[in-house]
Amino acid sequence: MKAVNQCVGRVIRHSKDFAAIILADARYLAGAKGKRPLDKLPGWMRLSACEEQLEFGPLMGRLHKFFRGHLKASPLARGN
C-alpha cells in the first residue's frame, strides 16, 4: 500500500488537483472491515473510494461525470 500511496501522490499533487485512480483488483476489498488493504489508504482517499464492482460501461460513465464536474470548476475551464 505504500507504493499505491506514492503513485497517488504523483497524480494528485495539491488540493486543487484532481484525478481518478482505478484499483481494479478484488484484493483491495478482501478481508474484514478495518483490515483490508483499502483501509490503509489515507482518510481523504477512502472518503471518495467507490467500493462497488462496476462493469466497464458504468465505470466509464462515472469517470466521465467526475471529470465533467471537476473541469467545470477548474480555472483551466474559465481560461485562467
Biotite code that builds the C-alpha atoms (Angstrom):
import biotite.structure as struc

atoms = struc.array([
    struc.Atom([0.000, 0.000, 0.000], chain_id="A", res_id=1, res_name="MET", atom_name="CA", element="C"),
    struc.Atom([2.981, 2.287, 0.428], chain_id="A", res_id=2, res_name="LYS", atom_name="CA", element="C"),
    struc.Atom([3.614, 2.024, -3.320], chain_id="A", res_id=3, res_name="ALA", atom_name="CA", element="C"),
    struc.Atom([-0.070, 2.784, -4.040], chain_id="A", res_id=4, res_name="VAL", atom_name="CA", element="C"),
    struc.Atom([0.124, 5.898, -1.834], chain_id="A", res_id=5, res_name="ASN", atom_name="CA", element="C"),
    struc.Atom([3.255, 7.024, -3.662], chain_id="A", res_id=6, res_name="GLN", atom_name="CA", element="C"),
    struc.Atom([1.586, 6.550, -7.044], chain_id="A", res_id=7, res_name="CYS", atom_name="CA", element="C"),
    struc.Atom([-1.448, 8.560, -5.963], chain_id="A", res_id=8, res_name="VAL", atom_name="CA", element="C"),
    struc.Atom([0.879, 11.314, -4.744], chain_id="A", res_id=9, res_name="GLY", atom_name="CA", element="C"),
    struc.Atom([2.420, 11.523, -8.207], chain_id="A", res_id=10, res_name="ARG", atom_name="CA", element="C"),
    struc.Atom([-1.018, 12.030, -9.763], chain_id="A", res_id=11, res_name="VAL", atom_name="CA", element="C"),
    struc.Atom([-2.646, 14.308, -7.177], chain_id="A", res_id=12, res_name="ILE", atom_name="CA", element="C"),
    struc.Atom([-0.076, 16.934, -6.248], chain_id="A", res_id=13, res_name="ARG", atom_name="CA", element="C"),
    struc.Atom([-2.120, 19.639, -4.491], chain_id="A", res_id=14, res_name="HIS", atom_name="CA", element="C"),
    struc.Atom([-5.587, 20.333, -3.098], chain_id="A", res_id=15, res_name="SER", atom_name="CA", element="C"),
    struc.Atom([-6.945, 21.780, -6.371], chain_id="A", res_id=16, res_name="LYS", atom_name="CA", element="C"),
    struc.Atom([-5.654, 18.877, -8.466], chain_id="A", res_id=17, res_name="ASP", atom_name="CA", element="C"),
    struc.Atom([-7.960, 16.022, -9.393], chain_id="A", res_id=18, res_name="PHE", atom_name="CA", element="C"),
    struc.Atom([-7.547, 12.585, -10.887], chain_id="A", res_id=19, res_name="ALA", atom_name="CA", element="C"),
    struc.Atom([-9.147, 9.182, -10.983], chain_id="A", res_id=20, res_name="ALA", atom_name="CA", element="C"),
    struc.Atom([-7.175, 6.191, -9.817], chain_id="A", res_id=21, res_name="ILE", atom_name="CA", element="C"),
    struc.Atom([-8.655, 2.798, -10.595], chain_id="A", res_id=22, res_name="ILE", atom_name="CA", element="C"),
    struc.Atom([-7.570, -0.050, -8.333], chain_id="A", res_id=23, res_name="LEU", atom_name="CA", element="C"),
    struc.Atom([-9.022, -2.920, -10.323], chain_id="A", res_id=24, res_name="ALA", atom_name="CA", element="C"),
    struc.Atom([-8.183, -5.820, -8.053], chain_id="A", res_id=25, res_name="ASP", atom_name="CA", element="C"),
    struc.Atom([-10.614, -7.534, -5.680], chain_id="A", res_id=26, res_name="ALA", atom_name="CA", element="C"),
    struc.Atom([-7.829, -7.957, -3.109], chain_id="A", res_id=27, res_name="ARG", atom_name="CA", element="C"),
    struc.Atom([-8.135, -4.286, -2.124], chain_id="A", res_id=28, res_name="TYR", atom_name="CA", element="C"),
    struc.Atom([-11.518, -5.120, -0.585], chain_id="A", res_id=29, res_name="LEU", atom_name="CA", element="C"),
    struc.Atom([-10.555, -8.563, 0.761], chain_id="A", res_id=30, res_name="ALA", atom_name="CA", element="C"),
    struc.Atom([-10.609, -9.143, 4.495], chain_id="A", res_id=31, res_name="GLY", atom_name="CA", element="C"),
    struc.Atom([-12.565, -7.805, 7.433], chain_id="A", res_id=32, res_name="ALA", atom_name="CA", element="C"),
    struc.Atom([-13.613, -4.134, 7.504], chain_id="A", res_id=33, res_name="LYS", atom_name="CA", element="C"),
    struc.Atom([-10.768, -2.129, 9.005], chain_id="A", res_id=34, res_name="GLY", atom_name="CA", element="C"),
    struc.Atom([-8.133, -4.679, 7.957], chain_id="A", res_id=35, res_name="LYS", atom_name="CA", element="C"),
    struc.Atom([-8.490, -4.528, 4.187], chain_id="A", res_id=36, res_name="ARG", atom_name="CA", element="C"),
    struc.Atom([-5.699, -3.043, 2.065], chain_id="A", res_id=37, res_name="PRO", atom_name="CA", element="C"),
    struc.Atom([-8.102, -0.261, 1.009], chain_id="A", res_id=38, res_name="LEU", atom_name="CA", element="C"),
    struc.Atom([-8.481, 0.703, 4.676], chain_id="A", res_id=39, res_name="ASP", atom_name="CA", element="C"),
    struc.Atom([-4.766, 1.548, 4.809], chain_id="A", res_id=40, res_name="LYS", atom_name="CA", element="C"),
    struc.Atom([-5.202, 4.464, 2.406], chain_id="A", res_id=41, res_name="LEU", atom_name="CA", element="C"),
    struc.Atom([-5.405, 7.978, 3.874], chain_id="A", res_id=42, res_name="PRO", atom_name="CA", element="C"),
    struc.Atom([-8.860, 9.044, 5.007], chain_id="A", res_id=43, res_name="GLY", atom_name="CA", element="C"),
    struc.Atom([-9.342, 11.625, 2.243], chain_id="A", res_id=44, res_name="TRP", atom_name="CA", element="C"),
    struc.Atom([-8.851, 8.861, -0.332], chain_id="A", res_id=45, res_name="MET", atom_name="CA", element="C"),
    struc.Atom([-11.160, 6.411, 1.425], chain_id="A", res_id=46, res_name="ARG", atom_name="CA", element="C"),
    struc.Atom([-13.931, 9.032, 1.501], chain_id="A", res_id=47, res_name="LEU", atom_name="CA", element="C"),
    struc.Atom([-14.093, 9.111, -2.280], chain_id="A", res_id=48, res_name="SER", atom_name="CA", element="C"),
    struc.Atom([-13.435, 5.420, -2.897], chain_id="A", res_id=49, res_name="ALA", atom_name="CA", element="C"),
    struc.Atom([-16.088, 3.518, -4.794], chain_id="A", res_id=50, res_name="CYS", atom_name="CA", element="C"),
    struc.Atom([-16.268, 0.004, -3.406], chain_id="A", res_id=51, res_name="GLU", atom_name="CA", element="C"),
    struc.Atom([-18.768, -1.263, -5.949], chain_id="A", res_id=52, res_name="GLU", atom_name="CA", element="C"),
    struc.Atom([-17.769, -3.756, -8.580], chain_id="A", res_id=53, res_name="GLN", atom_name="CA", element="C"),
    struc.Atom([-18.644, -1.939, -11.765], chain_id="A", res_id=54, res_name="LEU", atom_name="CA", element="C"),
    struc.Atom([-18.690, -3.191, -15.309], chain_id="A", res_id=55, res_name="GLU", atom_name="CA", element="C"),
    struc.Atom([-16.617, -1.212, -17.816], chain_id="A", res_id=56, res_name="PHE", atom_name="CA", element="C"),
    struc.Atom([-19.530, 0.856, -19.215], chain_id="A", res_id=57, res_name="GLY", atom_name="CA", element="C"),
    struc.Atom([-20.857, 2.127, -15.858], chain_id="A", res_id=58, res_name="PRO", atom_name="CA", element="C"),
    struc.Atom([-17.294, 2.778, -14.677], chain_id="A", res_id=59, res_name="LEU", atom_name="CA", element="C"),
    struc.Atom([-16.568, 4.940, -17.727], chain_id="A", res_id=60, res_name="MET", atom_name="CA", element="C"),
    struc.Atom([-19.864, 6.781, -17.191], chain_id="A", res_id=61, res_name="GLY", atom_name="CA", element="C"),
    struc.Atom([-18.935, 7.524, -13.586], chain_id="A", res_id=62, res_name="ARG", atom_name="CA", element="C"),
    struc.Atom([-15.460, 8.709, -14.639], chain_id="A", res_id=63, res_name="LEU", atom_name="CA", element="C"),
    struc.Atom([-16.957, 10.963, -17.324], chain_id="A", res_id=64, res_name="HIS", atom_name="CA", element="C"),
    struc.Atom([-19.316, 12.536, -14.792], chain_id="A", res_id=65, res_name="LYS", atom_name="CA", element="C"),
    struc.Atom([-16.457, 13.012, -12.296], chain_id="A", res_id=66, res_name="PHE", atom_name="CA", element="C"),
    struc.Atom([-14.194, 14.778, -14.785], chain_id="A", res_id=67, res_name="PHE", atom_name="CA", element="C"),
    struc.Atom([-17.008, 16.837, -16.321], chain_id="A", res_id=68, res_name="ARG", atom_name="CA", element="C"),
    struc.Atom([-17.922, 18.152, -12.863], chain_id="A", res_id=69, res_name="GLY", atom_name="CA", element="C"),
    struc.Atom([-14.344, 18.930, -11.896], chain_id="A", res_id=70, res_name="HIS", atom_name="CA", element="C"),
    struc.Atom([-13.464, 20.530, -15.217], chain_id="A", res_id=71, res_name="LEU", atom_name="CA", element="C"),
    struc.Atom([-16.383, 22.960, -14.910], chain_id="A", res_id=72, res_name="LYS", atom_name="CA", element="C"),
    struc.Atom([-14.945, 24.146, -11.581], chain_id="A", res_id=73, res_name="ALA", atom_name="CA", element="C"),
    struc.Atom([-11.343, 24.235, -12.850], chain_id="A", res_id=74, res_name="SER", atom_name="CA", element="C"),
    struc.Atom([-9.520, 27.517, -13.537], chain_id="A", res_id=75, res_name="PRO", atom_name="CA", element="C"),
    struc.Atom([-8.479, 25.968, -16.867], chain_id="A", res_id=76, res_name="LEU", atom_name="CA", element="C"),
    struc.Atom([-12.118, 25.782, -17.935], chain_id="A", res_id=77, res_name="ALA", atom_name="CA", element="C"),
    struc.Atom([-12.510, 29.510, -17.234], chain_id="A", res_id=78, res_name="ARG", atom_name="CA", element="C"),
    struc.Atom([-9.486, 30.378, -19.379], chain_id="A", res_id=79, res_name="GLY", atom_name="CA", element="C"),
    struc.Atom([-7.236, 31.341, -16.438], chain_id="A", res_id=80, res_name="ASN", atom_name="CA", element="C"),
])
